[in-house]
Amino acid sequence: MHLRIVGTIGTFLLVFLGLLHKVGDFNAQEFFVILALASIAGAIAWFKLFKPGPRREGN
């Protein structure tokens, strides 16, 4: 679970800060578009990253 959280936050920050840096001067509309894109990227990372399954015991 820890890997999913770190991966999601890292993906969000990478997309968010990368786009803010690329755009340079931005207005409120561009800020919220970048925020939405970063949120979508974070959600995709959350659902695509490794999900730990139940640990099996025995044999």
OpenMM code with the backbone's topology and positions (N, CA, C; nanometers):
from openmm import Vec3, app, unit

residues = "MET HIS LEU ARG ILE VAL GLY THR ILE GLY THR PHE LEU LEU VAL PHE LEU GLY LEU LEU HIS LYS VAL GLY ASP PHE ASN ALA GLN GLU PHE PHE VAL ILE LEU ALA LEU ALA SER ILE ALA GLY ALA ILE ALA TRP PHE LYS LEU PHE LYS PRO GLY PRO ARG ARG GLU GLY ASN".split()
positions = [
    Vec3(0.0832, -0.1200, 0.0000),
    Vec3(0.0000, 0.0000, 0.0000),
    Vec3(0.0870, 0.1255, 0.0000),
    Vec3(0.2004, 0.1173, 0.0669),
    Vec3(0.2885, 0.2324, 0.0761),
    Vec3(0.3410, 0.2727, -0.0621),
    Vec3(0.3723, 0.1749, -0.1449),
    Vec3(0.4228, 0.2026, -0.2796),
    Vec3(0.3175, 0.2736, -0.3644),
    Vec3(0.1923, 0.2365, -0.3503),
    Vec3(0.0849, 0.3013, -0.4269),
    Vec3(0.0704, 0.4476, -0.3874),
    Vec3(0.0798, 0.4760, -0.2594),
    Vec3(0.0640, 0.6145, -0.2131),
    Vec3(0.1796, 0.7010, -0.2619),
    Vec3(0.3005, 0.6515, -0.2460),
    Vec3(0.4186, 0.7281, -0.2897),
    Vec3(0.4168, 0.7447, -0.4419),
    Vec3(0.3813, 0.6404, -0.5145),
    Vec3(0.3749, 0.6486, -0.6599),
    Vec3(0.2699, 0.7458, -0.7094),
    Vec3(0.1560, 0.7460, -0.6436),
    Vec3(0.0481, 0.8373, -0.6824),
    Vec3(0.0863, 0.9823, -0.6555),
    Vec3(0.1402, 1.0088, -0.5376),
    Vec3(0.1813, 1.1457, -0.5041),
    Vec3(0.2946, 1.1911, -0.5960),
    Vec3(0.3882, 1.1018, -0.6218),
    Vec3(0.4986, 1.1352, -0.7111),
    Vec3(0.4523, 1.1661, -0.8521),
    Vec3(0.3593, 1.0863, -0.9032),
    Vec3(0.3058, 1.1107, -1.0376),
    Vec3(0.2315, 1.2434, -1.0433),
    Vec3(0.1490, 1.2697, -0.9419),
    Vec3(0.0752, 1.3956, -0.9374),
    Vec3(0.1712, 1.5141, -0.9382),
    Vec3(0.2717, 1.5098, -0.8510),
    Vec3(0.3655, 1.6221, -0.8428),
    Vec3(0.4485, 1.6370, -0.9692),
    Vec3(0.4891, 1.5250, -1.0276),
    Vec3(0.5671, 1.5309, -1.1510),
    Vec3(0.4876, 1.5976, -1.2629),
    Vec3(0.3629, 1.5578, -1.2801),
    Vec3(0.2798, 1.6170, -1.3862),
    Vec3(0.2462, 1.7618, -1.3524),
    Vec3(0.2054, 1.7877, -1.2290),
    Vec3(0.1635, 1.9219, -1.1887),
    Vec3(0.2778, 2.0224, -1.2001),
    Vec3(0.3902, 1.9907, -1.1376),
    Vec3(0.5021, 2.0843, -1.1393),
    Vec3(0.5663, 2.0930, -1.2773),
    Vec3(0.5675, 1.9818, -1.3493),
    Vec3(0.6228, 1.9841, -1.4846),
    Vec3(0.5430, 2.0736, -1.5775),
    Vec3(0.4111, 2.0625, -1.5701),
    Vec3(0.3276, 2.1479, -1.6555),
    Vec3(0.3335, 2.2938, -1.6124),
    Vec3(0.3386, 2.3197, -1.4821),
    Vec3(0.3525, 2.4587, -1.4368),
    Vec3(0.4828, 2.5192, -1.4867),
    Vec3(0.5886, 2.4415, -1.4832),
    Vec3(0.7179, 2.4902, -1.5316),
    Vec3(0.7144, 2.5129, -1.6827),
    Vec3(0.6499, 2.4228, -1.7548),
    Vec3(0.6452, 2.4322, -1.9010),
    Vec3(0.5611, 2.5523, -1.9456),
    Vec3(0.4516, 2.5789, -1.8758),
    Vec3(0.3616, 2.6870, -1.9158),
    Vec3(0.4223, 2.8231, -1.8827),
    Vec3(0.4895, 2.8336, -1.7693),
    Vec3(0.5469, 2.9626, -1.7301),
    Vec3(0.4405, 3.0503, -1.6673),
    Vec3(0.4158, 3.1662, -1.7271),
    Vec3(0.3087, 3.2532, -1.6770),
    Vec3(0.1743, 3.1907, -1.7104),
    Vec3(0.0885, 3.1818, -1.6108),
    Vec3(-0.0414, 3.1176, -1.6316),
    Vec3(-0.1476, 3.1952, -1.5563),
    Vec3(-0.2701, 3.1823, -1.6038),
    Vec3(-0.3831, 3.2447, -1.5363),
    Vec3(-0.4598, 3.1382, -1.4582),
    Vec3(-0.5700, 3.1769, -1.3972),
    Vec3(-0.6454, 3.0849, -1.3116),
    Vec3(-0.7009, 2.9673, -1.3913),
    Vec3(-0.7477, 2.9913, -1.5119),
    Vec3(-0.8044, 2.8834, -1.5933),
    Vec3(-0.6981, 2.7789, -1.6264),
    Vec3(-0.5810, 2.8222, -1.6653),
    Vec3(-0.4728, 2.7287, -1.6964),
    Vec3(-0.4295, 2.6519, -1.5719),
    Vec3(-0.4301, 2.7197, -1.4562),
    Vec3(-0.3939, 2.6522, -1.3316),
    Vec3(-0.4884, 2.5369, -1.3026),
    Vec3(-0.6188, 2.5601, -1.3174),
    Vec3(-0.7147, 2.4550, -1.2868),
    Vec3(-0.7138, 2.3434, -1.3911),
    Vec3(-0.6800, 2.3750, -1.5153),
    Vec3(-0.6646, 2.2708, -1.6168),
    Vec3(-0.5451, 2.1832, -1.5824),
    Vec3(-0.4347, 2.2453, -1.5435),
    Vec3(-0.3157, 2.1697, -1.5043),
    Vec3(-0.3447, 2.0860, -1.3801),
    Vec3(-0.4179, 2.1421, -1.2845),
    Vec3(-0.4558, 2.0686, -1.1640),
    Vec3(-0.5425, 1.9480, -1.1991),
    Vec3(-0.6356, 1.9651, -1.2925),
    Vec3(-0.7221, 1.8544, -1.3344),
    Vec3(-0.6405, 1.7455, -1.4052),
    Vec3(-0.5496, 1.7838, -1.4934),
    Vec3(-0.4659, 1.6855, -1.5629),
    Vec3(-0.3781, 1.6079, -1.4651),
    Vec3(-0.3227, 1.6775, -1.3675),
    Vec3(-0.2399, 1.6105, -1.2680),
    Vec3(-0.3234, 1.5169, -1.1813),
    Vec3(-0.4457, 1.5552, -1.1502),
    Vec3(-0.5338, 1.4688, -1.0723),
    Vec3(-0.5707, 1.3435, -1.1500),
    Vec3(-0.5962, 1.3584, -1.2786),
    Vec3(-0.6266, 1.2422, -1.3627),
    Vec3(-0.5056, 1.1493, -1.3690),
    Vec3(-0.3866, 1.2063, -1.3844),
    Vec3(-0.2654, 1.1238, -1.3878),
    Vec3(-0.2442, 1.0517, -1.2551),
    Vec3(-0.2730, 1.1184, -1.1446),
    Vec3(-0.2623, 1.0550, -1.0132),
    Vec3(-0.3617, 0.9421, -0.9960),
    Vec3(-0.4843, 0.9619, -1.0451),
    Vec3(-0.5858, 0.8562, -1.0357),
    Vec3(-0.5474, 0.7352, -1.1209),
    Vec3(-0.4940, 0.7610, -1.2398),
    Vec3(-0.4490, 0.6498, -1.3246),
    Vec3(-0.3350, 0.5748, -1.2562),
    Vec3(-0.2414, 0.6473, -1.1968),
    Vec3(-0.1304, 0.5823, -1.1260),
    Vec3(-0.1806, 0.5004, -1.0087),
    Vec3(-0.2803, 0.5508, -0.9377),
    Vec3(-0.3339, 0.4800, -0.8214),
    Vec3(-0.3921, 0.3444, -0.8621),
    Vec3(-0.4681, 0.3432, -0.9717),
    Vec3(-0.5338, 0.2196, -1.0118),
    Vec3(-0.4435, 0.1271, -1.0927),
    Vec3(-0.3359, 0.1784, -1.1518),
    Vec3(-0.2482, 0.0959, -1.2327),
    Vec3(-0.1296, 0.0389, -1.1552),
    Vec3(-0.0932, 0.1002, -1.0438),
    Vec3(0.0216, 0.0507, -0.9681),
    Vec3(-0.0123, -0.0804, -0.8992),
    Vec3(0.0916, -0.1523, -0.8628),
    Vec3(0.0790, -0.2837, -0.8008),
    Vec3(-0.0129, -0.2801, -0.6802),
    Vec3(-0.1078, -0.3723, -0.6791),
    Vec3(-0.1979, -0.3861, -0.5658),
    Vec3(-0.1549, -0.5113, -0.4880),
    Vec3(-0.1156, -0.4940, -0.3641),
    Vec3(-0.0736, -0.6124, -0.2888),
    Vec3(-0.1912, -0.7049, -0.2626),
    Vec3(-0.1724, -0.8325, -0.2921),
    Vec3(-0.2764, -0.9308, -0.2715),
    Vec3(-0.2658, -0.9923, -0.1326),
    Vec3(-0.3590, -1.0782, -0.1018),
    Vec3(-0.3543, -1.1446, 0.0298),
    Vec3(-0.2336, -1.2394, 0.0364),
    Vec3(-0.1703, -1.2415, 0.1499),
    Vec3(-0.0550, -1.3303, 0.1679),
    Vec3(-0.1048, -1.4707, 0.2004),
    Vec3(-0.0476, -1.5658, 0.1309),
    Vec3(-0.0875, -1.7043, 0.1526),
    Vec3(0.0051, -1.7693, 0.2540),
    Vec3(-0.0538, -1.8505, 0.3371),
    Vec3(0.0248, -1.9240, 0.4349),
    Vec3(0.0144, -2.0726, 0.4070),
    Vec3(0.1150, -2.1443, 0.4500),
    Vec3(0.1100, -2.2892, 0.4354),
    Vec3(0.2050, -2.3408, 0.3316),
    Vec3(0.1834, -2.4610, 0.2935),
    Vec3(0.2614, -2.5411, 0.1984),
    Vec3(0.3971, -2.4834, 0.1836),
] * unit.nanometer
topology = app.Topology()
chain = topology.addChain("A")
for resn in residues:
    res = topology.addResidue(resn, chain)
    for name in ("N", "CA", "C"):
        topology.addAtom(name, app.Element.getBySymbol(name[0]), res)
